């Protein structure tokens, strides 16, 4: 009995310490932070939030595509939450209390370093979502509504299903959301 107890205690100790092994410093410790209903947005101090908000340009296309407004899109935080609402509705997967992180890298080089440190590979895109961190990583050049809607869709899918669908199915769903966003943007022009 004592041996069983010691074995269980040792196993619990190993599992407790193993949780901290996966901790990763992605270089956002000194970043500025913006909090929205659905996101904690971390960004380098040298990034211009007004410029990033201008790149998103979500207000008109979201209201037009859904024929209803999604809150205040007059700020970056409002625009991100509106975009999240749009992606949720496009997927028909409403997760009203979902929160995650968006980490805006300084530039593509920083994004590549983060990706390499996490996956030990080179990135194939200028943005990605990491399920284990519940974080979207994106470089300023890719900070566009279509790209963010795609990555937000990964986050939504990761939290909606008890057993996640295969990667290819997830990519098809996220690609659909990105396509719908592009289509609605073209309709306005």
Rosetta constraint file for C-alpha pairs under 8 A:
AtomPair CA 1 CA 5 HARMONIC 6.31 0.50
AtomPair CA 2 CA 6 HARMONIC 6.20 0.50
AtomPair CA 3 CA 7 HARMONIC 6.10 0.50
AtomPair CA 4 CA 8 HARMONIC 6.17 0.50
AtomPair CA 5 CA 9 HARMONIC 6.12 0.50
AtomPair CA 6 CA 10 HARMONIC 6.03 0.50
AtomPair CA 7 CA 11 HARMONIC 6.13 0.50
AtomPair CA 8 CA 12 HARMONIC 6.13 0.50
AtomPair CA 9 CA 13 HARMONIC 6.15 0.50
AtomPair CA 10 CA 14 HARMONIC 6.20 0.50
AtomPair CA 11 CA 15 HARMONIC 6.17 0.50
AtomPair CA 12 CA 16 HARMONIC 6.02 0.50
AtomPair CA 13 CA 17 HARMONIC 6.30 0.50
AtomPair CA 14 CA 18 HARMONIC 6.01 0.50
AtomPair CA 15 CA 19 HARMONIC 6.54 0.50
AtomPair CA 16 CA 20 HARMONIC 7.70 0.50
AtomPair CA 17 CA 21 HARMONIC 7.03 0.50
AtomPair CA 18 CA 22 HARMONIC 7.51 0.50
AtomPair CA 19 CA 23 HARMONIC 7.86 0.50
AtomPair CA 25 CA 29 HARMONIC 7.60 0.50
AtomPair CA 26 CA 114 HARMONIC 5.97 0.50
AtomPair CA 27 CA 114 HARMONIC 7.95 0.50
AtomPair CA 28 CA 42 HARMONIC 6.84 0.50
AtomPair CA 28 CA 43 HARMONIC 7.43 0.50
AtomPair CA 28 CA 44 HARMONIC 7.68 0.50
AtomPair CA 28 CA 103 HARMONIC 7.66 0.50
AtomPair CA 30 CA 44 HARMONIC 7.84 0.50
AtomPair CA 31 CA 42 HARMONIC 5.71 0.50
AtomPair CA 31 CA 43 HARMONIC 5.26 0.50
AtomPair CA 31 CA 44 HARMONIC 5.01 0.50
AtomPair CA 31 CA 45 HARMONIC 6.33 0.50
AtomPair CA 32 CA 42 HARMONIC 5.60 0.50
AtomPair CA 32 CA 43 HARMONIC 5.39 0.50
AtomPair CA 32 CA 44 HARMONIC 6.20 0.50
AtomPair CA 32 CA 45 HARMONIC 5.93 0.50
AtomPair CA 33 CA 40 HARMONIC 6.69 0.50
AtomPair CA 33 CA 41 HARMONIC 5.50 0.50
AtomPair CA 33 CA 42 HARMONIC 4.64 0.50
AtomPair CA 33 CA 43 HARMONIC 6.51 0.50
AtomPair CA 34 CA 40 HARMONIC 5.90 0.50
AtomPair CA 34 CA 41 HARMONIC 4.97 0.50
AtomPair CA 34 CA 42 HARMONIC 6.55 0.50
AtomPair CA 34 CA 77 HARMONIC 7.40 0.50
AtomPair CA 35 CA 39 HARMONIC 5.99 0.50
AtomPair CA 35 CA 40 HARMONIC 4.62 0.50
AtomPair CA 35 CA 41 HARMONIC 6.12 0.50
AtomPair CA 35 CA 77 HARMONIC 7.10 0.50
AtomPair CA 36 CA 40 HARMONIC 6.30 0.50
AtomPair CA 36 CA 41 HARMONIC 7.79 0.50
AtomPair CA 36 CA 77 HARMONIC 5.22 0.50
AtomPair CA 36 CA 78 HARMONIC 7.35 0.50
AtomPair CA 36 CA 80 HARMONIC 7.75 0.50
AtomPair CA 36 CA 81 HARMONIC 6.86 0.50
AtomPair CA 37 CA 81 HARMONIC 6.57 0.50
AtomPair CA 37 CA 99 HARMONIC 7.38 0.50
AtomPair CA 38 CA 81 HARMONIC 6.25 0.50
AtomPair CA 38 CA 84 HARMONIC 7.75 0.50
AtomPair CA 38 CA 97 HARMONIC 7.20 0.50
AtomPair CA 38 CA 98 HARMONIC 5.99 0.50
AtomPair CA 38 CA 99 HARMONIC 4.38 0.50
AtomPair CA 38 CA 100 HARMONIC 6.38 0.50
AtomPair CA 39 CA 81 HARMONIC 7.81 0.50
AtomPair CA 39 CA 99 HARMONIC 5.33 0.50
AtomPair CA 39 CA 100 HARMONIC 4.95 0.50
AtomPair CA 39 CA 101 HARMONIC 5.22 0.50
AtomPair CA 39 CA 102 HARMONIC 6.54 0.50
AtomPair CA 40 CA 99 HARMONIC 7.70 0.50
AtomPair CA 40 CA 100 HARMONIC 6.42 0.50
AtomPair CA 40 CA 101 HARMONIC 4.80 0.50
AtomPair CA 40 CA 102 HARMONIC 6.26 0.50
AtomPair CA 41 CA 101 HARMONIC 5.77 0.50
AtomPair CA 41 CA 102 HARMONIC 4.69 0.50
AtomPair CA 41 CA 103 HARMONIC 5.82 0.50
AtomPair CA 41 CA 104 HARMONIC 7.45 0.50
AtomPair CA 42 CA 101 HARMONIC 7.48 0.50
AtomPair CA 42 CA 102 HARMONIC 6.27 0.50
AtomPair CA 42 CA 103 HARMONIC 4.79 0.50
AtomPair CA 42 CA 104 HARMONIC 6.18 0.50
AtomPair CA 43 CA 47 HARMONIC 6.90 0.50
AtomPair CA 43 CA 103 HARMONIC 6.03 0.50
AtomPair CA 43 CA 104 HARMONIC 4.89 0.50
AtomPair CA 43 CA 105 HARMONIC 6.48 0.50
AtomPair CA 43 CA 106 HARMONIC 7.44 0.50
AtomPair CA 44 CA 104 HARMONIC 7.16 0.50
AtomPair CA 44 CA 105 HARMONIC 6.76 0.50
AtomPair CA 44 CA 106 HARMONIC 5.78 0.50
AtomPair CA 46 CA 106 HARMONIC 7.81 0.50
AtomPair CA 47 CA 106 HARMONIC 7.14 0.50
AtomPair CA 48 CA 52 HARMONIC 6.46 0.50
AtomPair CA 49 CA 53 HARMONIC 6.06 0.50
AtomPair CA 49 CA 76 HARMONIC 7.22 0.50
AtomPair CA 50 CA 54 HARMONIC 6.17 0.50
AtomPair CA 50 CA 76 HARMONIC 7.65 0.50
AtomPair CA 51 CA 55 HARMONIC 6.29 0.50
AtomPair CA 52 CA 56 HARMONIC 6.56 0.50
AtomPair CA 52 CA 76 HARMONIC 7.71 0.50
AtomPair CA 52 CA 140 HARMONIC 7.17 0.50
AtomPair CA 52 CA 143 HARMONIC 6.63 0.50
AtomPair CA 53 CA 57 HARMONIC 6.68 0.50
AtomPair CA 53 CA 75 HARMONIC 6.99 0.50
AtomPair CA 53 CA 76 HARMONIC 5.11 0.50
AtomPair CA 53 CA 79 HARMONIC 7.46 0.50
AtomPair CA 55 CA 143 HARMONIC 6.55 0.50
AtomPair CA 55 CA 144 HARMONIC 5.66 0.50
AtomPair CA 55 CA 145 HARMONIC 7.74 0.50
AtomPair CA 56 CA 79 HARMONIC 7.54 0.50
AtomPair CA 56 CA 143 HARMONIC 6.74 0.50
AtomPair CA 56 CA 144 HARMONIC 4.80 0.50
AtomPair CA 56 CA 145 HARMONIC 4.90 0.50
AtomPair CA 57 CA 61 HARMONIC 7.76 0.50
AtomPair CA 57 CA 79 HARMONIC 7.95 0.50
AtomPair CA 57 CA 144 HARMONIC 8.00 0.50
AtomPair CA 57 CA 145 HARMONIC 7.18 0.50
AtomPair CA 58 CA 62 HARMONIC 5.82 0.50
AtomPair CA 58 CA 73 HARMONIC 7.10 0.50
AtomPair CA 58 CA 79 HARMONIC 6.10 0.50
AtomPair CA 58 CA 82 HARMONIC 7.67 0.50
AtomPair CA 58 CA 83 HARMONIC 6.90 0.50
AtomPair CA 58 CA 145 HARMONIC 6.52 0.50
AtomPair CA 59 CA 63 HARMONIC 6.23 0.50
AtomPair CA 59 CA 69 HARMONIC 7.95 0.50
AtomPair CA 59 CA 73 HARMONIC 5.42 0.50
AtomPair CA 59 CA 74 HARMONIC 7.65 0.50
AtomPair CA 59 CA 79 HARMONIC 6.94 0.50
AtomPair CA 59 CA 82 HARMONIC 7.99 0.50
AtomPair CA 60 CA 64 HARMONIC 5.99 0.50
AtomPair CA 61 CA 65 HARMONIC 5.89 0.50
AtomPair CA 61 CA 181 HARMONIC 7.89 0.50
AtomPair CA 61 CA 184 HARMONIC 6.12 0.50
AtomPair CA 61 CA 185 HARMONIC 5.52 0.50
AtomPair CA 61 CA 188 HARMONIC 7.01 0.50
AtomPair CA 62 CA 66 HARMONIC 6.11 0.50
AtomPair CA 62 CA 67 HARMONIC 7.86 0.50
AtomPair CA 62 CA 68 HARMONIC 7.88 0.50
AtomPair CA 62 CA 69 HARMONIC 7.20 0.50
AtomPair CA 62 CA 70 HARMONIC 7.63 0.50
AtomPair CA 62 CA 82 HARMONIC 7.58 0.50
AtomPair CA 62 CA 83 HARMONIC 7.38 0.50
AtomPair CA 62 CA 86 HARMONIC 6.71 0.50
AtomPair CA 62 CA 184 HARMONIC 7.88 0.50
AtomPair CA 63 CA 67 HARMONIC 5.22 0.50
AtomPair CA 63 CA 68 HARMONIC 5.05 0.50
AtomPair CA 63 CA 69 HARMONIC 4.84 0.50
AtomPair CA 63 CA 70 HARMONIC 7.14 0.50
AtomPair CA 64 CA 68 HARMONIC 7.24 0.50
AtomPair CA 64 CA 184 HARMONIC 7.50 0.50
AtomPair CA 64 CA 188 HARMONIC 7.92 0.50
AtomPair CA 65 CA 184 HARMONIC 5.69 0.50
AtomPair CA 66 CA 86 HARMONIC 7.75 0.50
AtomPair CA 70 CA 81 HARMONIC 7.93 0.50
AtomPair CA 70 CA 82 HARMONIC 5.01 0.50
AtomPair CA 70 CA 85 HARMONIC 6.89 0.50
AtomPair CA 70 CA 86 HARMONIC 7.79 0.50
AtomPair CA 71 CA 78 HARMONIC 6.60 0.50
AtomPair CA 71 CA 81 HARMONIC 7.97 0.50
AtomPair CA 71 CA 82 HARMONIC 6.38 0.50
AtomPair CA 72 CA 78 HARMONIC 4.93 0.50
AtomPair CA 72 CA 79 HARMONIC 7.06 0.50
AtomPair CA 72 CA 82 HARMONIC 7.66 0.50
AtomPair CA 73 CA 77 HARMONIC 7.68 0.50
AtomPair CA 73 CA 78 HARMONIC 4.46 0.50
AtomPair CA 73 CA 79 HARMONIC 4.34 0.50
AtomPair CA 73 CA 80 HARMONIC 7.97 0.50
AtomPair CA 73 CA 82 HARMONIC 6.66 0.50
AtomPair CA 74 CA 78 HARMONIC 6.40 0.50
AtomPair CA 74 CA 79 HARMONIC 6.88 0.50
AtomPair CA 75 CA 79 HARMONIC 6.01 0.50
AtomPair CA 76 CA 80 HARMONIC 6.12 0.50
AtomPair CA 77 CA 81 HARMONIC 6.28 0.50
AtomPair CA 78 CA 82 HARMONIC 6.01 0.50
AtomPair CA 79 CA 83 HARMONIC 6.05 0.50
AtomPair CA 80 CA 84 HARMONIC 6.16 0.50
AtomPair CA 81 CA 85 HARMONIC 6.19 0.50
AtomPair CA 82 CA 86 HARMONIC 6.16 0.50
AtomPair CA 83 CA 87 HARMONIC 6.17 0.50
AtomPair CA 83 CA 145 HARMONIC 7.21 0.50
AtomPair CA 83 CA 148 HARMONIC 7.96 0.50
AtomPair CA 83 CA 149 HARMONIC 6.46 0.50
AtomPair CA 84 CA 88 HARMONIC 6.09 0.50
AtomPair CA 84 CA 149 HARMONIC 6.94 0.50
AtomPair CA 84 CA 152 HARMONIC 6.48 0.50
AtomPair CA 85 CA 89 HARMONIC 6.11 0.50
AtomPair CA 85 CA 94 HARMONIC 7.96 0.50
AtomPair CA 86 CA 90 HARMONIC 6.06 0.50
AtomPair CA 87 CA 91 HARMONIC 6.21 0.50
AtomPair CA 87 CA 149 HARMONIC 5.79 0.50
AtomPair CA 87 CA 150 HARMONIC 7.95 0.50
AtomPair CA 87 CA 152 HARMONIC 6.97 0.50
AtomPair CA 87 CA 153 HARMONIC 6.17 0.50
AtomPair CA 87 CA 177 HARMONIC 6.47 0.50
AtomPair CA 88 CA 92 HARMONIC 5.87 0.50
AtomPair CA 88 CA 93 HARMONIC 5.22 0.50
AtomPair CA 88 CA 94 HARMONIC 5.25 0.50
AtomPair CA 88 CA 95 HARMONIC 7.18 0.50
AtomPair CA 88 CA 153 HARMONIC 7.25 0.50
AtomPair CA 88 CA 156 HARMONIC 7.01 0.50
AtomPair CA 89 CA 93 HARMONIC 6.40 0.50
AtomPair CA 89 CA 94 HARMONIC 6.48 0.50
AtomPair CA 90 CA 177 HARMONIC 6.33 0.50
AtomPair CA 90 CA 180 HARMONIC 7.96 0.50
AtomPair CA 91 CA 153 HARMONIC 7.66 0.50
AtomPair CA 91 CA 173 HARMONIC 7.51 0.50
AtomPair CA 91 CA 177 HARMONIC 7.11 0.50
AtomPair CA 93 CA 156 HARMONIC 7.24 0.50
AtomPair CA 93 CA 157 HARMONIC 7.85 0.50
AtomPair CA 93 CA 160 HARMONIC 6.82 0.50
AtomPair CA 95 CA 156 HARMONIC 7.23 0.50
AtomPair CA 95 CA 160 HARMONIC 7.34 0.50
AtomPair CA 98 CA 156 HARMONIC 7.96 0.50
AtomPair CA 100 CA 134 HARMONIC 5.48 0.50
AtomPair CA 100 CA 135 HARMONIC 5.90 0.50
AtomPair CA 100 CA 136 HARMONIC 7.98 0.50
AtomPair CA 100 CA 155 HARMONIC 7.86 0.50
AtomPair CA 101 CA 134 HARMONIC 6.36 0.50
AtomPair CA 101 CA 135 HARMONIC 4.49 0.50
AtomPair CA 101 CA 136 HARMONIC 6.14 0.50
AtomPair CA 102 CA 135 HARMONIC 5.61 0.50
AtomPair CA 102 CA 136 HARMONIC 4.69 0.50
AtomPair CA 102 CA 137 HARMONIC 6.05 0.50
AtomPair CA 102 CA 138 HARMONIC 7.61 0.50
AtomPair CA 103 CA 135 HARMONIC 6.95 0.50
AtomPair CA 103 CA 136 HARMONIC 6.01 0.50
AtomPair CA 103 CA 137 HARMONIC 4.85 0.50
AtomPair CA 103 CA 138 HARMONIC 6.38 0.50
AtomPair CA 104 CA 137 HARMONIC 6.00 0.50
AtomPair CA 104 CA 138 HARMONIC 5.07 0.50
AtomPair CA 104 CA 139 HARMONIC 5.56 0.50
AtomPair CA 104 CA 140 HARMONIC 6.54 0.50
AtomPair CA 105 CA 110 HARMONIC 5.81 0.50
AtomPair CA 105 CA 111 HARMONIC 5.62 0.50
AtomPair CA 105 CA 137 HARMONIC 6.94 0.50
AtomPair CA 105 CA 138 HARMONIC 6.01 0.50
AtomPair CA 105 CA 139 HARMONIC 4.91 0.50
AtomPair CA 105 CA 140 HARMONIC 6.86 0.50
AtomPair CA 106 CA 110 HARMONIC 5.98 0.50
AtomPair CA 106 CA 111 HARMONIC 7.63 0.50
AtomPair CA 106 CA 139 HARMONIC 6.56 0.50
AtomPair CA 106 CA 140 HARMONIC 7.00 0.50
AtomPair CA 107 CA 111 HARMONIC 6.46 0.50
AtomPair CA 107 CA 139 HARMONIC 5.25 0.50
AtomPair CA 107 CA 140 HARMONIC 6.20 0.50
AtomPair CA 107 CA 141 HARMONIC 7.54 0.50
AtomPair CA 108 CA 112 HARMONIC 6.08 0.50
AtomPair CA 108 CA 126 HARMONIC 6.78 0.50
AtomPair CA 108 CA 139 HARMONIC 5.48 0.50
AtomPair CA 108 CA 140 HARMONIC 7.82 0.50
AtomPair CA 108 CA 141 HARMONIC 7.79 0.50
AtomPair CA 109 CA 113 HARMONIC 6.29 0.50
AtomPair CA 110 CA 114 HARMONIC 6.28 0.50
AtomPair CA 110 CA 139 HARMONIC 7.98 0.50
AtomPair CA 111 CA 115 HARMONIC 6.14 0.50
AtomPair CA 111 CA 126 HARMONIC 7.36 0.50
AtomPair CA 111 CA 127 HARMONIC 7.79 0.50
AtomPair CA 111 CA 137 HARMONIC 7.13 0.50
AtomPair CA 111 CA 138 HARMONIC 6.81 0.50
AtomPair CA 111 CA 139 HARMONIC 6.20 0.50
AtomPair CA 112 CA 116 HARMONIC 5.97 0.50
AtomPair CA 112 CA 122 HARMONIC 6.45 0.50
AtomPair CA 112 CA 123 HARMONIC 6.05 0.50
AtomPair CA 113 CA 117 HARMONIC 6.09 0.50
AtomPair CA 114 CA 118 HARMONIC 6.25 0.50
AtomPair CA 115 CA 119 HARMONIC 5.88 0.50
AtomPair CA 115 CA 120 HARMONIC 7.22 0.50
AtomPair CA 115 CA 121 HARMONIC 6.95 0.50
AtomPair CA 115 CA 122 HARMONIC 6.71 0.50
AtomPair CA 115 CA 123 HARMONIC 6.13 0.50
AtomPair CA 116 CA 120 HARMONIC 4.43 0.50
AtomPair CA 116 CA 121 HARMONIC 4.87 0.50
AtomPair CA 116 CA 122 HARMONIC 5.68 0.50
AtomPair CA 116 CA 123 HARMONIC 7.33 0.50
AtomPair CA 117 CA 121 HARMONIC 7.96 0.50
AtomPair CA 126 CA 138 HARMONIC 6.04 0.50
AtomPair CA 126 CA 139 HARMONIC 6.02 0.50
AtomPair CA 126 CA 141 HARMONIC 7.83 0.50
AtomPair CA 126 CA 142 HARMONIC 5.97 0.50
AtomPair CA 127 CA 136 HARMONIC 7.22 0.50
AtomPair CA 127 CA 137 HARMONIC 5.46 0.50
AtomPair CA 127 CA 138 HARMONIC 4.20 0.50
AtomPair CA 127 CA 139 HARMONIC 6.54 0.50
AtomPair CA 127 CA 142 HARMONIC 7.00 0.50
AtomPair CA 127 CA 147 HARMONIC 7.58 0.50
AtomPair CA 127 CA 151 HARMONIC 7.52 0.50
AtomPair CA 128 CA 136 HARMONIC 5.80 0.50
AtomPair CA 128 CA 137 HARMONIC 5.39 0.50
AtomPair CA 128 CA 138 HARMONIC 6.62 0.50
AtomPair CA 128 CA 151 HARMONIC 6.52 0.50
AtomPair CA 129 CA 134 HARMONIC 7.26 0.50
AtomPair CA 129 CA 135 HARMONIC 5.72 0.50
AtomPair CA 129 CA 136 HARMONIC 4.36 0.50
AtomPair CA 129 CA 137 HARMONIC 6.20 0.50
AtomPair CA 129 CA 151 HARMONIC 6.05 0.50
AtomPair CA 129 CA 154 HARMONIC 6.72 0.50
AtomPair CA 129 CA 155 HARMONIC 7.07 0.50
AtomPair CA 130 CA 134 HARMONIC 5.77 0.50
AtomPair CA 130 CA 135 HARMONIC 5.48 0.50
AtomPair CA 130 CA 136 HARMONIC 6.49 0.50
AtomPair CA 130 CA 137 HARMONIC 7.96 0.50
AtomPair CA 131 CA 135 HARMONIC 6.90 0.50
AtomPair CA 131 CA 155 HARMONIC 7.23 0.50
AtomPair CA 131 CA 158 HARMONIC 6.86 0.50
AtomPair CA 134 CA 155 HARMONIC 6.94 0.50
AtomPair CA 135 CA 155 HARMONIC 7.94 0.50
AtomPair CA 136 CA 151 HARMONIC 6.54 0.50
AtomPair CA 136 CA 152 HARMONIC 7.56 0.50
AtomPair CA 138 CA 142 HARMONIC 6.54 0.50
AtomPair CA 138 CA 143 HARMONIC 6.71 0.50
AtomPair CA 139 CA 143 HARMONIC 6.52 0.50
AtomPair CA 142 CA 147 HARMONIC 6.70 0.50
AtomPair CA 143 CA 147 HARMONIC 6.86 0.50
AtomPair CA 143 CA 148 HARMONIC 6.77 0.50
AtomPair CA 144 CA 148 HARMONIC 6.13 0.50
AtomPair CA 145 CA 149 HARMONIC 5.83 0.50
AtomPair CA 145 CA 181 HARMONIC 7.55 0.50
AtomPair CA 146 CA 150 HARMONIC 6.28 0.50
AtomPair CA 146 CA 178 HARMONIC 5.05 0.50
AtomPair CA 146 CA 179 HARMONIC 7.74 0.50
AtomPair CA 146 CA 181 HARMONIC 5.73 0.50
AtomPair CA 146 CA 182 HARMONIC 6.31 0.50
AtomPair CA 147 CA 151 HARMONIC 6.39 0.50
AtomPair CA 147 CA 178 HARMONIC 6.74 0.50
AtomPair CA 148 CA 152 HARMONIC 5.89 0.50
AtomPair CA 149 CA 153 HARMONIC 6.05 0.50
AtomPair CA 149 CA 174 HARMONIC 7.87 0.50
AtomPair CA 149 CA 177 HARMONIC 6.67 0.50
AtomPair CA 149 CA 178 HARMONIC 6.13 0.50
AtomPair CA 149 CA 181 HARMONIC 7.65 0.50
AtomPair CA 150 CA 154 HARMONIC 6.70 0.50
AtomPair CA 150 CA 174 HARMONIC 4.94 0.50
AtomPair CA 150 CA 175 HARMONIC 6.44 0.50
AtomPair CA 150 CA 177 HARMONIC 6.12 0.50
AtomPair CA 150 CA 178 HARMONIC 5.23 0.50
AtomPair CA 151 CA 155 HARMONIC 6.61 0.50
AtomPair CA 151 CA 174 HARMONIC 7.28 0.50
AtomPair CA 152 CA 156 HARMONIC 6.20 0.50
AtomPair CA 153 CA 157 HARMONIC 6.01 0.50
AtomPair CA 153 CA 173 HARMONIC 7.67 0.50
AtomPair CA 153 CA 174 HARMONIC 5.40 0.50
AtomPair CA 153 CA 177 HARMONIC 7.24 0.50
AtomPair CA 154 CA 158 HARMONIC 6.05 0.50
AtomPair CA 154 CA 170 HARMONIC 6.96 0.50
AtomPair CA 154 CA 171 HARMONIC 7.90 0.50
AtomPair CA 154 CA 174 HARMONIC 6.40 0.50
AtomPair CA 155 CA 159 HARMONIC 6.48 0.50
AtomPair CA 156 CA 160 HARMONIC 5.95 0.50
AtomPair CA 157 CA 161 HARMONIC 6.41 0.50
AtomPair CA 157 CA 164 HARMONIC 7.32 0.50
AtomPair CA 157 CA 170 HARMONIC 7.14 0.50
AtomPair CA 158 CA 164 HARMONIC 6.20 0.50
AtomPair CA 161 CA 165 HARMONIC 7.56 0.50
AtomPair CA 165 CA 169 HARMONIC 6.17 0.50
AtomPair CA 165 CA 170 HARMONIC 6.26 0.50
AtomPair CA 166 CA 170 HARMONIC 6.36 0.50
AtomPair CA 167 CA 171 HARMONIC 6.13 0.50
AtomPair CA 168 CA 172 HARMONIC 6.23 0.50
AtomPair CA 169 CA 173 HARMONIC 6.31 0.50
AtomPair CA 170 CA 174 HARMONIC 6.16 0.50
AtomPair CA 171 CA 175 HARMONIC 5.85 0.50
AtomPair CA 172 CA 176 HARMONIC 6.11 0.50
AtomPair CA 173 CA 177 HARMONIC 6.52 0.50
AtomPair CA 174 CA 178 HARMONIC 6.30 0.50
AtomPair CA 175 CA 179 HARMONIC 6.01 0.50
AtomPair CA 176 CA 180 HARMONIC 6.13 0.50
AtomPair CA 177 CA 181 HARMONIC 6.22 0.50
AtomPair CA 178 CA 182 HARMONIC 6.25 0.50
AtomPair CA 179 CA 183 HARMONIC 6.03 0.50
AtomPair CA 180 CA 184 HARMONIC 6.11 0.50
AtomPair CA 181 CA 185 HARMONIC 6.19 0.50
AtomPair CA 182 CA 186 HARMONIC 6.22 0.50
AtomPair CA 183 CA 187 HARMONIC 6.28 0.50
AtomPair CA 184 CA 188 HARMONIC 6.76 0.50
AtomPair CA 185 CA 189 HARMONIC 7.08 0.50
